[in-house]
Every structure is written in structure tokens, then in C-alpha cells.
Amino acid sequence: MKRKIQVKERQPQFCVVTGITFTQVDAWFGNTMRDLKMDLIYPKDAGKKYPCVVWICGGAWIQMDRSAHLAYLSNLAQQGFVVASVEYRTSNEAKYPAPLQDVKAGIRYLRAHAERFCIDPDRIGVMGESAGGYLTCMAAMADDPIYDVGENLEYSSAVQAACPWYPPTDFRGFLYSDPEQCAAAPESLLLGKNVMRHPEEALACCPVSFVTKDAPPFLIIHGDNDHTVPFGQGEELHDELEKAGCEIIRCAVPTMEAAQALKEIKKQIHIPLVADIHFDYRLAIAAIENGADKIRINPGNIGSEDRVRAVVEKAKEYEIPIRVGVNSGSLEKNLLEKYGGVTAEGIVESALDKVHMIENMGYDNLVVSIKSSDVMMCVKAHELIAKKCPYPLHVGITESGTLLSGNIKSSVGLGIILYQGIGDTIRVSLTGDPLEEIKSAKLILKALGLRKGGIEVVSCPTCGRTKIDLIGLANKVEEMVADIPLDIKVAVMGCVVNGPGEAKEADIGIAGGIGEGLLIKKGEIIKKVKEEKLLETLRQELLNWKK
């Protein structure tokens, strides 16, 4: 007896195509032409678009095998990605920037054929190891037209995410005994120039020179016992990225025009954008449709449950999180009556009510934010909700005030909350330049030991022994070290009497006297210099710092 058995597919079936020619290039230094090829894994699902990971293999730019990692890359495909492994010219065939141009040609090819391969052209990321990690960084940040040559130039080679594995990021950081040894190094062969003899030209081709605030999100993977590519290479790139600015941006969306403007804003940034919505559910829907990575709503002021549901369904469609926000100033009348005014308990109950409403609509991609301008009420509310809420918490002291009062209130409140292990993202709310909010947030995290990187400046108060412009000097030091990628403590002391002793806990410090100053390391006086040379002496020590 014959029977037909219907097998229901639980996930898409995949096509594996090898040897796709994506461009033709000069090889052997202009003496011949050859095809560059890629291997591709993509789902047989024409009804849906998938994010694409472009894999770039390593090999010291001397050799490469695009097919070597297909078995591993298939695991990514199983997780819902289109995966492409691209070929590039080695240093035996062509010099920099040829390998980067090849990778970018591959990205443009994928965008040009996005429909055919079920690729979401707005979600393409790069990932690679070692030399491929270097090209991953460069593909993500180098946007000069000189890197885009060949076919499909009407399509962008920009990417939305980068995941370099143990990438070389600063060729000057590789230590060779002499220029002769360096001449045969992979970095020198790539550039066609000796890195030791041409350090400035080498730096100009390194990822650390391409970092801007517009860099896409990076996940840097690097072992701290790497003897081939020093761990400091990954750290240096991380530090440069950190200096570039904030990690999440929030935009108020009060009108439909503002919601539609998000599309243009998204084209100019590469960090997540949160749309802040009040009252009108249609603005939330429009914000999602125009590219918001997360929306912030208070379901209580959105309106009826049907309107909230419409927002939830749109968030579900676009697979973006909803930040449920409740402030002490927006508590419902029944909760004010129940608790006899604004209380931490009322804030928590209001937030959890909103969370349960959205959960009952079948959605749990949530972030919760509860804020108050009352510091200790805010602390108590977070202590209560942390025990009841499984979702990430966005923490901050709302309406904290001006730069002075706002920084003090935020530091106290966030310090207590974060010290208890509560909180996943933070915002310092100040009446002032938003850039000051970023600086303050990073300093709070650093003071709590939750963020590393960057020089910490400590300085003493002024007193009767101060014989130098201590305030001006400390400010100049703080400004000077902002761009120096070291994780150390620098002390600025006002006198030579107590300066050395007080600075002994710092890695390095300076202390001022009458027309002169001291350079101090771990409490030991290293040298005495004239007052006007004190700042530059410290700068040179930091630029040539050795652990």
C-alpha cells in the first residue's frame, strides 16, 4: 500500500553554491586577469529576507582559502543568516588596497543580487579572522571612493556590523628586531613598504586610523594569550571606538514629520536609534517603519488596548524591542490613591502592569525603564523591580537638573543602583549639551569599575601650599589625555611637599612648585623640570608609555 507522507519543514532548506564569480581583477601586478569567487549559503525561501554575514578568511595576506570554513559557516546559516565567503587577492598578487577593494566588490555584488539570494540589503555585516579580521575592520570603516572599483558601483559597499577576530589594527605594534627582519613581515609585504622604515604610511593603512563616530557596531574577539597578533591590537581598536562617542542614541518623535525623518537619520549613523513616543500610537508605528531599532513608549499614555496592540504587532513584525517607560510624574490616578502619592511601589506596579499587558499580547522582546527625579525613590524602585522583572533595565535619574546638580544626582543614584548589579543600559539626564551626558555616563561606569579604558586623572584640592595654577593645569591634563589610549591613573598635585606621597597610588603624576615641577612614577621622583615644560614632559611620557 502506497502512502504519501507530508513532511512539514521546520526551517528553510539551504542552497550551497561555490565558485560564484563576483568580479574580475588584475593579478600578478598587472600581468594577467583572473576571476574572484565567493561561496554562498542561502535559504530557499523567496518570501523572506535574511541578514547576510560576509566571511573573510585569514592567512597573513599571503595565502587564503575561502572554502576552508564552510562547515562552520553553515552553523550561522542555521541561525537565520545568509553567509558568503569571499576571495581576495593576496600580497603575492597585488598590494594594499587591492584586498580591501576585492572585499568591497563582493559586498556590492551581494547587494546587487540581494533579491536572488534572499538578502536584506540593509543588514549586511562582515566577519573575519586575523588578516581577514583586518579586512573586516577596514571594510566597516574605510569609505573613501578609492576603495570601490570594478562592477556594481551603483550599489553601496557599506556594512551595518563588524565582528573581527584577533585583527591586526596598528602595524606599528608588531615588534621586530630590525628593519631587515621587518622587511619580510606580512604587514610589509601587504603594503609593499617596510613598516619600520615607513611608520606613518603604515599607520595610514591601519584600522585605528579610520575610526569615527559613524563606525558601525563592532564585536572584537581576541584572546589575551595570542602570540601572533598581540592582544593589544584588539584593545587599541576598542579604545579608539570607545572614544568616538555614545553607543545608543534616542530621538524624540513628536510629529509624523519627525517619524519620517528617522529614515534619513539612520543613513547617517551606525549606532542603535531609539524612538521616544508619547500619546500617538501612529507615530510609534511610523517610527518602526522608518528604521527605529527600538521604541520607547508608556502604554498608559498611548491610549486604548487596541492601539497598544497595533504598536506591539508592528514591533513584532520588524523584530525590534519595546522599551516600556514609566516616570514618577506619569503614575495613574488609582495608584496615587492606593499608595497615598508617588512612591517607589507605585512606580514598580505601574511598570509591571504595562509589561504584563504586552506579554498577554504575545510579545516579550522588552526593556523596562522606571525613573524618578527623587534619587532615593528611584533607587528603591529599582531594588524592588529587579526582584520581579526578568527583562533588561534601562536606568537613570530623570529631570536631574543642570550640569552641576544633574551630575551629582545622577552619580549618586546610578552609583547605588549599578553597584548592586542592577541595570543594563544607562542614561545621564542633564539640562545641557548631550555630549556632556556621554562623558558623565562613561566616568560613572569607570568609577564603578564597570568600564575600562582611558586615562583616569586624579588631582588634589587647592590649599595654601599650592604654588602653581593647579586648576588650569588639571584641566589641561584632562583635555590632553582624552585621546591617549592608555588604561592608567595620572595624578596632578599642587605642591612638591605632599605631591610625591599623595601620587604614589597613581601610575604617573606631576607636582607643581615655584617655577618648577616634578615628574613622579609610583611615588618616586623621576625628574625635575621647569614649570612651562611640565605639561609637555608628562605628554611625552604618556605617548611613549611602557608597562
C-alpha positions as CSV (number, residue, x, y, z in Angstrom):
1,M,0.0,0.0,0.0
2,K,1.4,3.3,-1.0
3,R,1.0,6.4,1.1
4,K,2.2,10.0,0.7
5,I,3.8,11.3,3.8
6,Q,3.7,15.1,4.2
7,V,6.8,16.4,5.9
8,K,6.4,19.9,7.3
9,E,9.6,21.9,7.1
10,R,10.5,23.4,10.5
11,Q,13.1,25.7,9.0
12,P,14.2,26.8,5.5
13,Q,16.1,24.5,3.2
14,F,19.5,25.8,2.2
15,C,21.3,26.1,-1.1
16,V,25.1,25.9,-1.1
17,V,26.7,27.4,-4.2
18,T,30.5,27.5,-4.6
19,G,32.7,29.3,-7.1
20,I,30.4,32.3,-7.9
21,T,32.4,34.8,-9.8
22,F,31.7,38.3,-8.4
23,T,34.3,40.4,-10.2
24,Q,37.4,40.2,-12.4
25,V,40.7,41.8,-11.3
26,D,44.2,42.4,-12.3
27,A,46.5,39.8,-10.8
28,W,50.3,39.3,-10.8
29,F,50.9,43.0,-10.7
30,G,49.1,43.9,-13.8
31,N,50.3,41.0,-15.9
32,T,47.1,38.9,-16.1
33,M,43.4,38.9,-15.2
34,R,41.5,36.4,-13.1
35,D,38.1,35.8,-11.6
36,L,37.4,36.4,-7.9
37,K,35.0,33.9,-6.5
38,M,32.7,33.5,-3.4
39,D,30.9,30.6,-1.8
40,L,27.4,31.2,-0.7
41,I,24.9,29.6,1.7
42,Y,21.4,30.9,1.5
43,P,17.8,29.7,2.3
44,K,15.3,28.5,-0.3
45,D,12.7,31.0,1.0
46,A,11.8,33.6,-1.5
47,G,9.2,35.1,0.8
48,K,11.6,36.4,3.4
49,K,14.8,38.5,3.6
50,Y,17.7,37.4,5.8
51,P,20.7,39.3,7.2
52,C,23.9,38.5,5.5
53,V,27.3,37.7,7.0
54,V,30.3,38.2,4.8
55,W,33.2,35.9,5.9
56,I,36.8,36.9,5.2
57,C,39.4,34.2,5.9
58,G,42.9,34.8,7.2
59,G,46.3,33.7,6.1
60,A,48.7,36.7,6.7
61,W,47.6,38.2,3.4
62,I,50.0,35.6,1.8
63,Q,47.5,32.8,1.3
64,M,43.8,32.3,1.7
65,D,41.2,29.5,1.3
66,R,37.6,30.9,1.1
67,S,36.1,27.3,1.4
68,A,38.0,26.2,4.4
69,H,35.3,27.3,6.9
70,L,32.1,26.3,5.1
71,A,31.2,23.7,7.7
72,Y,31.5,26.3,10.5
73,L,29.7,28.9,8.5
74,S,26.8,26.5,7.9
75,N,26.0,26.9,11.6
76,L,25.4,30.6,11.0
77,A,23.0,29.8,8.2
78,Q,21.1,27.5,10.6
79,Q,20.7,30.6,12.8
80,G,19.0,32.6,10.1
81,F,21.8,34.2,8.1
82,V,22.8,34.2,4.5
83,V,26.6,33.5,4.6
84,A,29.1,34.5,1.9
85,S,32.8,33.6,2.0
86,V,34.7,36.0,-0.4
87,E,38.0,35.6,-2.1
88,Y,40.6,38.4,-2.2
89,R,44.0,38.9,-3.8
90,T,47.0,38.1,-1.6
91,S,50.2,40.1,-1.3
92,N,51.8,37.7,-3.9
93,E,49.4,39.1,-6.5
94,A,48.7,42.7,-5.5
95,K,49.5,45.2,-2.8
96,Y,47.2,47.3,-0.5
97,P,44.5,48.4,-1.1
98,A,43.7,45.6,-3.6
99,P,42.4,43.1,-0.9
100,L,40.1,45.7,0.5
101,Q,38.8,46.6,-2.9
102,D,38.1,42.9,-3.5
103,V,36.1,42.5,-0.3
104,K,34.1,45.7,-1.1
105,A,33.4,44.4,-4.6
106,G,32.0,41.2,-3.0
107,I,29.7,43.3,-0.7
108,R,28.4,45.3,-3.7
109,Y,27.8,42.1,-5.6
110,L,25.7,40.7,-2.8
111,R,23.6,43.9,-2.6
112,A,23.1,43.8,-6.4
113,H,21.8,40.2,-6.2
114,A,20.0,40.6,-2.8
115,E,16.6,39.5,-4.3
116,R,18.0,36.4,-5.8
117,F,19.8,35.2,-2.6
118,C,17.1,36.3,-0.1
119,I,19.4,39.0,1.4
120,D,18.2,42.0,3.4
121,P,20.4,44.7,1.7
122,D,20.1,46.9,4.8
123,R,21.5,44.2,7.1
124,I,25.0,43.1,5.9
125,G,27.8,42.5,8.3
126,V,31.4,41.4,7.9
127,M,33.4,38.9,10.0
128,G,36.9,37.5,9.6
129,E,40.0,36.2,11.3
130,S,43.5,37.6,11.6
131,A,44.3,39.1,8.2
132,G,40.6,38.7,7.4
133,G,39.9,40.5,10.7
134,Y,42.0,43.4,9.5
135,L,40.0,43.5,6.2
136,T,36.8,43.2,8.3
137,C,37.7,46.4,10.2
138,M,38.7,48.2,7.0
139,A,35.6,47.1,5.1
140,A,33.5,48.5,8.0
141,M,35.2,51.9,8.3
142,A,37.1,52.8,5.1
143,D,34.5,54.6,3.0
144,D,36.7,56.6,0.5
145,P,35.6,56.1,-3.1
146,I,39.2,54.8,-3.9
147,Y,38.2,51.5,-2.3
148,D,35.2,51.0,-4.5
149,V,36.4,49.9,-8.0
150,G,35.0,47.4,-10.5
151,E,31.5,46.2,-11.0
152,N,28.2,47.2,-9.4
153,L,29.3,50.6,-8.4
154,E,25.7,51.8,-8.2
155,Y,25.4,49.7,-5.0
156,S,26.9,50.6,-1.6
157,S,29.7,48.6,0.0
158,A,28.8,49.9,3.5
159,V,28.1,47.4,6.2
160,Q,25.9,47.5,9.3
161,A,28.0,45.4,11.7
162,A,31.6,44.1,12.1
163,C,33.0,41.1,14.0
164,P,36.8,41.0,13.6
165,W,38.6,38.0,15.2
166,Y,42.1,38.9,16.5
167,P,42.6,41.6,13.9
168,P,45.9,43.5,13.3
169,T,44.8,47.1,13.8
170,D,48.1,49.0,14.1
171,F,51.1,47.6,12.1
172,R,53.5,49.6,14.3
173,G,52.6,47.4,17.2
174,F,54.3,44.3,15.8
175,L,57.8,44.1,17.3
176,Y,60.8,43.2,15.0
177,S,64.4,43.3,16.0
178,D,65.5,45.4,13.0
179,P,64.2,46.7,9.7
180,E,65.7,43.8,7.8
181,Q,63.6,41.3,9.7
182,C,60.6,43.6,9.3
183,A,61.0,43.7,5.5
184,A,59.8,40.1,5.3
185,A,56.9,40.6,7.7
186,P,53.3,40.0,6.3
187,E,52.4,43.7,7.0
188,S,55.3,44.9,5.0
189,L,54.6,42.5,2.1
190,L,50.9,43.7,2.1
191,L,51.9,47.4,1.9
192,G,54.9,46.9,-0.4
193,K,56.9,49.0,2.1
194,N,58.9,48.3,5.2
195,V,56.7,49.1,8.2
196,M,59.6,50.0,10.4
197,R,61.1,52.4,7.9
198,H,57.7,53.9,7.0
199,P,55.7,54.0,10.2
200,E,53.4,57.0,9.3
201,E,52.5,55.5,5.9
202,A,51.8,52.2,7.7
203,L,49.5,53.8,10.2
204,A,47.6,55.5,7.4
205,C,46.5,52.0,6.2
206,C,45.5,50.7,9.7
207,P,42.0,50.4,11.2
208,V,42.9,52.6,14.2
209,S,43.3,55.5,11.7
210,F,39.8,55.0,10.3
211,V,37.7,55.1,13.5
212,T,35.0,57.7,13.5
213,K,31.8,58.3,15.4
214,D,30.0,56.8,12.4
215,A,31.6,53.4,12.7
216,P,29.1,50.5,12.8
217,P,28.7,48.3,15.9
218,F,31.8,46.2,16.5
219,L,32.2,42.9,18.3
220,I,36.0,42.4,18.7
221,I,37.1,38.8,19.6
222,H,40.7,38.5,20.7
223,G,42.5,36.0,23.1
224,D,44.7,37.6,25.7
225,N,47.4,35.0,25.1
226,D,47.7,35.5,21.4
227,H,51.4,35.3,20.4
228,T,50.9,36.0,16.7
229,V,48.7,39.1,16.8
230,P,49.2,40.8,20.2
231,F,46.2,41.2,22.3
232,G,46.9,45.0,22.5
233,Q,45.9,45.2,18.8
234,G,42.3,44.5,19.6
235,E,42.4,46.6,22.7
236,E,43.7,49.6,20.8
237,L,40.9,49.4,18.2
238,H,38.4,49.0,21.0
239,D,39.7,52.1,22.8
240,E,39.5,54.1,19.6
241,L,35.9,53.1,19.0
242,E,35.0,53.9,22.6
243,K,36.4,57.4,22.3
244,A,34.3,58.1,19.2
245,G,31.1,58.7,21.1
246,C,27.9,57.3,22.5
247,E,26.6,53.7,22.0
248,I,22.9,54.4,21.7
249,I,21.0,57.5,20.6
250,R,17.4,58.4,21.4
251,C,15.3,60.8,19.3
252,A,12.0,62.4,20.4
253,V,9.3,61.8,17.8
254,P,6.5,64.4,18.5
255,T,5.2,64.6,14.9
256,M,4.8,62.4,11.8
257,E,7.5,64.5,10.1
258,A,9.9,63.6,12.9
259,A,9.0,59.9,12.5
260,Q,9.7,60.0,8.8
261,A,12.9,61.9,9.4
262,L,14.3,58.8,11.2
263,K,14.9,57.2,7.8
264,E,17.4,59.9,6.9
265,I,19.0,60.0,10.4
266,K,19.6,56.2,10.1
267,K,21.6,56.7,6.9
268,Q,24.0,59.0,8.8
269,I,24.6,56.9,12.0
270,H,25.7,53.4,12.8
271,I,24.5,53.0,16.3
272,P,21.1,51.9,17.5
273,L,18.4,54.5,17.4
274,V,15.6,54.6,19.9
275,A,12.4,56.5,19.1
276,D,10.7,58.2,22.0
277,I,6.9,58.1,21.6
278,H,4.2,59.8,23.6
279,F,0.4,59.7,23.2
280,D,0.0,58.9,19.4
281,Y,0.3,55.2,18.6
282,R,0.6,56.1,14.9
283,L,3.9,57.8,15.5
284,A,5.2,54.6,17.1
285,I,4.2,52.6,14.0
286,A,5.7,55.1,11.6
287,A,8.9,55.3,13.6
288,I,9.3,51.5,13.4
289,E,8.6,51.6,9.6
290,N,11.2,54.3,9.2
291,G,14.0,52.4,10.8
292,A,13.9,52.8,14.6
293,D,15.9,50.0,16.3
294,K,13.8,50.3,19.5
295,I,10.8,52.3,20.5
296,R,10.2,53.8,23.9
297,I,6.5,54.0,24.9
298,N,4.4,54.4,28.0
299,P,1.4,52.2,27.2
300,G,-0.6,54.2,29.7
301,N,-0.5,57.4,27.5
302,I,-0.7,55.6,24.2
303,G,-4.4,55.1,24.6
304,S,-6.7,52.0,24.3
305,E,-5.5,48.5,24.4
306,D,-6.2,48.1,20.7
307,R,-3.8,51.0,20.0
308,V,-1.1,49.4,22.1
309,R,-1.7,46.1,20.4
310,A,-1.2,47.8,17.0
311,V,2.2,49.0,18.1
312,V,3.1,45.6,19.5
313,E,2.2,43.9,16.3
314,K,4.3,46.3,14.3
315,A,7.3,45.8,16.7
316,K,6.8,42.0,16.3
317,E,6.7,42.3,12.5
318,Y,10.0,44.2,12.5
319,E,11.5,42.2,15.4
320,I,12.5,45.3,17.4
321,P,12.3,45.7,21.2
322,I,9.9,47.9,23.0
323,R,11.2,49.9,26.0
324,V,8.4,50.2,28.5
325,G,8.9,53.6,30.2
326,V,7.3,54.8,33.4
327,N,8.2,58.0,35.1
328,S,7.1,59.1,38.6
329,G,5.3,62.0,37.0
330,S,3.0,59.8,34.9
331,L,1.5,57.5,37.6
332,E,-2.1,56.5,37.1
333,K,-4.7,58.1,39.5
334,N,-5.6,54.8,41.0
335,L,-2.0,54.1,42.0
336,L,-1.6,57.5,43.5
337,E,-4.7,56.9,45.6
338,K,-3.6,53.3,46.5
339,Y,-0.2,54.4,47.8
340,G,-1.0,57.9,49.0
341,G,1.0,59.7,46.4
342,V,4.1,59.0,44.3
343,T,6.0,56.0,45.7
344,A,8.6,53.5,44.5
345,E,6.0,50.8,45.0
346,G,3.5,52.6,42.7
347,I,6.2,53.1,40.0
348,V,7.0,49.4,40.0
349,E,3.4,48.3,39.9
350,S,2.6,50.7,37.0
351,A,5.6,49.4,35.0
352,L,4.8,45.7,35.7
353,D,1.1,46.3,34.7
354,K,2.3,47.6,31.3
355,V,4.7,44.7,30.9
356,H,2.0,42.1,31.6
357,M,-0.3,43.8,29.1
358,I,2.3,43.4,26.3
359,E,3.2,39.9,27.4
360,N,-0.5,39.0,27.1
361,M,-0.3,40.2,23.5
362,G,2.3,37.6,22.8
363,Y,5.4,39.7,22.9
364,D,8.3,39.6,25.3
365,N,11.1,41.5,23.5
366,L,11.0,44.1,26.2
367,V,13.3,46.6,28.0
368,V,11.9,48.3,31.2
369,S,12.7,51.8,32.3
370,I,11.5,53.3,35.6
371,K,12.7,56.8,36.5
372,S,12.2,59.5,39.1
373,S,13.8,62.8,39.8
374,D,13.9,61.7,43.5
375,V,17.2,59.9,43.8
376,M,16.4,57.6,46.7
377,M,12.9,56.8,45.4
378,C,14.5,55.8,42.1
379,V,17.0,53.6,43.9
380,K,14.2,51.9,45.9
381,A,12.1,51.4,42.8
382,H,15.0,49.7,41.0
383,E,15.7,47.4,44.0
384,L,12.1,46.3,44.0
385,I,11.7,45.8,40.3
386,A,15.0,43.9,39.9
387,K,13.5,41.1,42.0
388,K,10.3,40.8,39.9
389,C,11.3,41.7,36.3
390,P,13.2,39.3,34.0
391,Y,13.8,41.9,31.3
392,P,16.8,44.3,30.8
393,L,16.6,47.5,32.8
394,H,17.4,50.9,31.4
395,V,18.4,53.1,34.4
396,G,18.7,56.8,35.0
397,I,17.7,59.7,37.2
398,T,15.1,61.7,35.2
399,E,15.0,65.5,35.2
400,S,18.2,65.6,37.3
401,G,19.0,69.2,36.5
402,T,21.9,71.3,35.2
403,L,25.5,70.1,34.7
404,L,26.3,70.6,38.4
405,S,23.2,69.3,40.1
406,G,22.4,66.8,37.4
407,N,25.8,65.2,37.6
408,I,25.7,64.9,41.4
409,K,22.2,63.4,41.5
410,S,23.0,61.0,38.6
411,S,26.3,59.9,40.1
412,V,24.8,59.2,43.5
413,G,21.7,57.4,42.2
414,L,23.3,55.4,39.4
415,G,26.2,54.6,41.6
416,I,23.9,53.0,44.2
417,I,21.8,51.2,41.6
418,L,24.7,49.9,39.5
419,Y,26.8,48.8,42.5
420,Q,24.0,46.4,43.3
421,G,24.3,44.8,39.9
422,I,21.1,46.3,38.7
423,G,20.9,47.9,35.2
424,D,21.9,47.0,31.6
425,T,22.0,50.4,29.9
426,I,22.2,53.9,31.4
427,R,21.4,57.5,30.5
428,V,22.6,60.6,32.4
429,S,19.9,63.2,32.0
430,L,21.3,66.7,32.0
431,T,20.0,70.2,31.1
432,G,22.9,70.9,28.8
433,D,24.9,69.7,25.8
434,P,24.0,66.0,25.2
435,L,27.8,65.3,24.8
436,E,28.2,66.1,28.5
437,E,25.8,63.2,29.2
438,I,28.0,60.8,27.4
439,K,31.1,62.0,29.2
440,S,29.4,61.7,32.6
441,A,28.0,58.3,31.9
442,K,31.4,56.9,30.9
443,L,33.0,58.4,34.0
444,I,30.4,56.9,36.3
445,L,30.9,53.5,34.8
446,K,34.7,53.8,35.1
447,A,34.5,54.9,38.7
448,L,32.4,51.8,39.5
449,G,34.9,49.6,37.7
450,L,32.2,48.6,35.1
451,R,34.2,50.1,32.1
452,K,37.9,50.1,31.4
453,G,40.0,52.1,29.1
454,G,41.1,55.7,29.0
455,I,43.3,57.6,31.4
456,E,41.9,58.5,34.8
457,V,43.0,61.9,36.1
458,V,43.1,62.5,39.8
459,S,44.0,65.8,41.3
460,C,44.2,67.4,44.8
461,P,42.2,70.3,46.1
462,T,43.9,73.7,46.2
463,C,45.4,74.8,49.5
464,G,47.9,77.3,51.0
465,R,50.8,75.3,49.8
466,T,49.7,75.5,46.1
467,K,52.3,77.4,44.1
468,I,51.1,76.7,40.6
469,D,47.9,77.2,38.6
470,L,46.6,73.8,39.7
471,I,43.0,74.3,38.4
472,G,44.3,75.3,34.9
473,L,46.9,72.5,34.9
474,A,44.5,69.8,35.9
475,N,42.0,70.9,33.2
476,K,44.8,70.9,30.6
477,V,45.9,67.4,31.6
478,E,42.4,66.1,31.4
479,E,41.9,67.5,27.9
480,M,45.4,66.3,26.8
481,V,44.9,62.7,27.8
482,A,41.4,62.3,26.3
483,D,42.8,60.8,23.1
484,I,45.7,58.8,24.6
485,P,44.7,55.0,24.6
486,L,46.1,54.0,28.0
487,D,44.3,52.5,30.9
488,I,46.3,54.1,33.7
489,K,45.9,56.7,36.5
490,V,47.5,60.2,36.2
491,A,47.9,62.4,39.3
492,V,48.1,66.2,39.2
493,M,49.3,67.6,42.5
494,G,49.6,71.2,43.6
495,C,52.8,71.2,45.6
496,V,56.1,69.4,45.9
497,V,55.7,68.8,49.6
498,N,53.0,66.2,49.7
499,G,52.7,65.6,45.9
500,P,55.0,62.6,45.7
501,G,53.4,60.8,48.6
502,E,49.8,61.6,47.6
503,A,50.5,60.5,44.0
504,K,52.1,57.1,44.9
505,E,48.9,55.3,44.1
506,A,48.9,56.7,40.5
507,D,50.9,55.2,37.7
508,I,52.4,58.6,36.9
509,G,51.9,62.1,38.1
510,I,53.1,65.7,38.2
511,A,53.5,68.1,41.1
512,G,54.0,71.8,40.8
513,G,56.3,74.2,42.7
514,I,57.5,77.7,42.3
515,G,58.6,77.9,38.6
516,E,59.3,74.2,38.5
517,G,57.6,70.8,38.8
518,L,58.3,67.2,39.5
519,L,57.5,64.1,37.3
520,I,56.5,61.2,39.6
521,K,56.1,57.5,39.0
522,K,54.5,55.4,41.7
523,G,55.5,57.9,44.3
524,E,59.1,58.2,43.2
525,I,60.5,61.4,41.8
526,I,61.9,60.8,38.3
527,K,62.9,64.3,37.2
528,K,62.6,68.0,37.9
529,V,61.6,70.3,35.0
530,K,60.7,74.0,34.5
531,E,57.1,74.8,35.1
532,E,56.4,75.7,31.4
533,K,57.8,72.2,30.4
534,L,55.8,70.2,32.9
535,L,52.8,69.5,30.7
536,E,54.8,68.5,27.6
537,T,57.1,66.3,29.8
538,L,54.0,64.4,31.0
539,R,52.7,64.2,27.5
540,Q,55.9,62.6,26.1
541,E,55.9,60.1,28.9
542,L,52.4,59.0,28.1
543,L,53.0,58.8,24.4
544,N,56.0,56.6,25.0
545,W,54.4,54.6,27.9
546,K,55.8,51.2,28.6
547,K,54.1,48.9,31.0
